[in-house]
Amino acid sequence: MTAWWIRPGVRLLAAFLLPLLVPAIITALIWALPGDPAEIICPPSTCGGTSELAARWNLDAGPVHFFREWVGSALSNDFGRSWRVEQGMPVADLLRESLPLTLKLVGLALVPIVLGVVGAATGLIPARADGVFAAVGLVPALVFSLIGAAAIVVNFGSSAFDAEADRWRLLAGAAVLGIADGAFAAAVSGVRGLVNAERNQRYVSIALLRGERALENMLPNVMPALAGQLRARVLHLLSGAVVVEVVLGLPGVGDLLWAGTLLQDFGVVLAAATAFAAISGGLLVLQAFVEIGVALHVRRAPSLGAA
């Protein structure tokens, strides 16, 4: 029998390695592009001193040297300066300005999803509604985002970028993330399937005969799977946030990543992608601790966790 600690241990190891693996892959891709990285950023035909800039950006000694120097600086919260997006501005400042909005966007998008999960687990949302949710979820986030952006421009006109319009833009983006691309539908159907499968277990029938509630008995067994589904939902929202932020003009990390990619500002791309990787790693840590907590609970109270 596999030791209970192996799975959460692997998740904790992955959470530690992910913020290192992502910039390593991006660094490899930068050097895989045709041409010298410094000349891609600053072509000799349009700007002078390319070799000096390459030395300043640690692009003159190969990918291993660049990666090592970048990680060492990043650990001290120094991500360098933007090369093109906001030329000369510290990338750490760009992250500090954009990250709160992305977290707020994803947090608001999670509200309907969490309500749907609770409704599916308790039976408040009937199974016959799943078809409707699935049909709505077929609409891509891009389409909903374009509709939302058009509605804001029509309603606010020349004031489409003032504070009030920004609040509506944020709410529209959260609504799009919460329902588009099957986000809400997948959360509801996934939890419903998980709970229904667990409800058919023998220990639940015995608990019902004892006059106990099914959900209370199932919760320890389904919590790790629920934590995994939550991580999947948040990652889904983070990937969709790039589209939503770009289309709706929300200056979050997704928009920053897109701008850095278009402008080949590799420092910004590295920092933004690493921020997403760090969030993913944090979710892995949360899932691992849920699994550890449930395992310890089951070991203390085997009658509640036995299937």
Secondary structure as UniProt FT lines:
FT   TURN            4..5
FT   HELIX           6..32
FT   HELIX           37..41
FT   TURN            44..46
FT   HELIX           50..56
FT   TURN            57..58
FT   HELIX           63..74
FT   TURN            75..77
FT   TURN            85..88
FT   HELIX           91..122
FT   HELIX           127..129
FT   HELIX           130..137
FT   HELIX           141..156
FT   HELIX           157..159
FT   TURN            160..161
FT   HELIX           163..179
FT   HELIX           180..182
FT   HELIX           183..199
FT   HELIX           202..209
FT   TURN            210..211
FT   HELIX           214..248
FT   HELIX           253..262
FT   TURN            263..264
FT   HELIX           266..300
FT   HELIX           302..305
//
